Structure formats: C-alpha cells, structure tokens
Amino acid sequence: MQIELEAEAPATAADPFGDMAPWQTMLDRYAVLFTDMVEGSSVGFVPRSGSGIQPGKHVAGLVEAAGDVPMMKWINDGSGMTAGLMRYSGFQEARVDLLFVADDEALEAMRASLGADTLSLIKRLIRQGHIMFFVLRTKFELQDAGYEEFLDTLGLAFLGACR
C-alpha cells in the first residue's frame, strides 16, 4: 500500500506537519510498537482548524472539512510504519483506523518534540484536550490488527482491565 507523498517543506498554516523526514525518523525510533500491526493498519492526524471536528460535537453532526485540509497518515506498509501526507476530505472519508484531531498548539508541540519522546507528549496532549481521539474500528478489529501496544503506550487502553 503506497501513500501519496507531497513535497516536503517546513510547517505552514496550509501544511501544519512540515517535512515528513523527521516524522519518519520518529516512527522508526518507535518501530517496536508497530511490529504486531498488520499491513494496512493506519493512523491519521488532522489539524482541528478546517477539519469540521470540534470538541463536544456528536460525530453525526460533523460538518465537512473546509477546503484543502492536510492529513498526516501513518500506515503499515508491511515493513513498518510510513509517514505521508494526504488530503482530508471529512471524517467518513479518512480511511484510517484511528484519527487524532490536534489543535494548533498540539501540532507545534509535536513537531518540536520529534527528536525526543513524541508519543509521551501525544499522550499528555490527549489528556489535556489538545488532541481529540477517534476510533474508527471496533475493539476486536483493533485487537486483531495489533494495536494493543501502541494504544497502551498512549494511555488509551481499549481492552479494559479484565480480559
């Protein structure tokens, strides 16, 4: 499975993720978390602004994404997680297993932490409400796809205390 990669450049309002190389380096550093994931497993990150997703809104009431919203997609290509940029055209069209919707402050903090412990930062940003988290698969689909260790790392235990 191939991700459409766009020209890499520093982050801007139109491209809040910037160069994909540091993101890929970070994913490679955490490669062990993704080893149990099946090929095609994918995680998306979109900026809250323009996404049509706002805190406190019911998913059924989401508006369509406004204009040309970028989505960073991490996808297991069979040899590990690969980072790429795609266009986000709405919640229903995201075609990811997990969707993270980050405010501008979170995106800036994530980019600044790419050389450090980025996943711990993402965990804190979720708990602080700077990143909203949507699960687009059932618990059993995520379990079968090998997401347990990744979700546990983010403090998002989805299997519950009793298994």
C-alpha positions as CSV (number, residue, x, y, z in Angstrom):
1,M,0.0,0.0,0.0
2,Q,1.5,3.3,-1.1
3,I,0.9,6.8,0.4
4,E,0.8,9.8,-1.8
5,L,3.7,11.9,-0.6
6,E,3.7,15.6,-1.3
7,A,6.7,18.0,-1.5
8,E,8.4,18.2,1.9
9,A,8.7,21.7,3.4
10,P,8.6,23.5,6.8
11,A,5.3,23.6,8.5
12,T,2.9,26.4,7.5
13,A,-0.8,27.1,8.2
14,A,-1.5,25.3,4.9
15,D,0.8,22.4,5.9
16,P,0.9,22.1,9.7
17,F,3.1,18.9,9.6
18,G,6.1,20.2,7.6
19,D,8.9,17.9,6.4
20,M,8.0,14.2,6.7
21,A,11.6,13.0,7.2
22,P,11.6,13.9,11.0
23,W,8.2,12.2,11.4
24,Q,9.6,9.1,9.7
25,T,12.7,9.1,11.9
26,M,10.4,9.3,14.9
27,L,8.3,6.4,13.7
28,D,11.4,4.3,13.0
29,R,12.6,5.0,16.6
30,Y,9.3,3.6,17.9
31,A,9.2,0.7,15.4
32,V,8.8,-1.9,18.1
33,L,5.3,-0.6,18.9
34,F,4.2,-1.2,15.3
35,T,5.7,-4.7,14.8
36,D,2.4,-6.5,15.7
37,M,0.3,-4.3,13.4
38,V,-0.9,-5.9,10.2
39,E,-0.2,-4.4,6.8
40,G,-2.6,-1.6,6.0
41,S,-3.1,-0.5,9.6
42,S,-3.3,3.2,9.6
43,V,-3.4,6.2,11.9
44,G,-4.3,9.8,10.8
45,F,-3.6,13.2,12.2
46,V,-5.5,16.3,11.1
47,P,-5.5,19.9,12.3
48,R,-8.6,20.8,14.2
49,S,-9.0,24.0,12.2
50,G,-10.8,23.3,9.0
51,S,-11.4,19.6,9.9
52,G,-15.1,20.1,10.7
53,I,-14.4,18.3,14.0
54,Q,-14.9,20.4,17.2
55,P,-14.8,19.4,20.9
56,G,-18.2,18.5,22.3
57,K,-19.9,17.8,19.0
58,H,-21.6,14.5,18.2
59,V,-19.9,12.6,15.4
60,A,-23.2,12.5,13.4
61,G,-23.3,16.3,13.4
62,L,-19.9,16.9,12.0
63,V,-19.6,19.3,9.1
64,E,-17.4,18.6,6.1
65,A,-13.8,19.6,6.1
66,A,-13.3,23.2,4.9
67,G,-11.2,23.4,1.8
68,D,-7.9,21.7,1.4
69,V,-7.1,20.2,4.8
70,P,-3.9,18.1,5.0
71,M,-3.8,14.8,6.9
72,M,-0.7,13.1,8.0
73,K,-1.2,9.3,7.7
74,W,1.0,6.7,9.3
75,I,0.4,3.4,7.5
76,N,2.0,-0.1,8.0
77,D,3.3,-0.9,4.5
78,G,4.4,-4.4,5.5
79,S,7.9,-3.3,6.6
80,G,6.9,-0.8,9.3
81,M,5.1,2.4,9.7
82,T,5.5,5.0,7.0
83,A,4.5,8.7,7.3
84,G,3.0,10.6,4.4
85,L,0.7,13.4,3.6
86,M,-2.8,13.1,2.1
87,R,-5.8,15.3,1.8
88,Y,-8.5,15.1,4.4
89,S,-12.0,15.5,3.0
90,G,-14.0,14.5,6.0
91,F,-14.5,12.1,8.9
92,Q,-16.2,9.4,6.9
93,E,-13.6,9.6,4.1
94,A,-10.5,9.5,6.3
95,R,-9.9,5.7,5.7
96,V,-7.8,5.3,8.9
97,D,-8.3,3.0,11.9
98,L,-7.6,5.8,14.4
99,L,-8.0,9.5,13.9
100,F,-6.2,12.2,16.0
101,V,-7.5,15.7,15.7
102,A,-5.0,18.2,17.0
103,D,-5.2,21.9,17.8
104,D,-2.5,24.3,16.5
105,E,-0.7,24.2,19.9
106,A,-0.5,20.4,19.8
107,L,0.8,20.3,16.3
108,E,3.5,22.8,17.1
109,A,4.5,20.9,20.2
110,M,4.5,17.6,18.4
111,R,6.8,19.0,15.6
112,A,9.1,20.4,18.3
113,S,9.4,17.1,20.1
114,L,10.2,14.8,17.1
115,G,13.7,14.3,18.3
116,A,12.5,13.4,21.8
117,D,9.7,11.3,23.3
118,T,6.9,12.3,20.9
119,L,4.5,9.6,21.9
120,S,4.6,10.6,25.6
121,L,3.9,14.1,24.5
122,I,0.9,13.0,22.4
123,K,-0.4,11.1,25.4
124,R,-0.2,14.3,27.5
125,L,-1.8,16.4,24.8
126,I,-4.7,13.9,24.6
127,R,-5.3,14.1,28.3
128,Q,-5.1,17.9,28.2
129,G,-7.7,18.1,25.5
130,H,-5.4,19.4,22.8
131,I,-5.8,16.3,20.7
132,M,-9.1,14.5,20.2
133,F,-9.0,10.8,19.5
134,F,-11.5,8.9,17.4
135,V,-11.6,5.1,17.0
136,L,-13.0,4.1,13.6
137,R,-12.8,0.4,14.1
138,T,-14.3,-2.0,16.6
139,K,-12.3,-3.1,19.7
140,F,-11.9,-6.5,18.1
141,E,-10.8,-5.2,14.8
142,L,-8.1,-3.1,16.5
143,Q,-7.0,-6.1,18.6
144,D,-6.8,-8.3,15.5
145,A,-4.8,-5.6,13.7
146,G,-2.2,-5.5,16.5
147,Y,-2.9,-2.0,18.0
148,E,-2.7,-3.0,21.7
149,E,0.8,-2.0,22.5
150,F,0.6,1.3,20.6
151,L,-2.7,2.3,22.3
152,D,-1.3,1.2,25.7
153,T,1.7,3.5,25.1
154,L,-0.7,6.4,24.5
155,G,-2.6,5.5,27.7
156,L,-5.6,4.5,25.6
157,A,-6.2,1.0,26.9
158,F,-9.1,-0.3,24.8
159,L,-9.3,-3.8,26.1
160,G,-10.3,-2.9,29.6
161,A,-8.9,-4.1,32.9
162,C,-10.3,-7.6,32.6
163,R,-9.5,-9.7,29.5
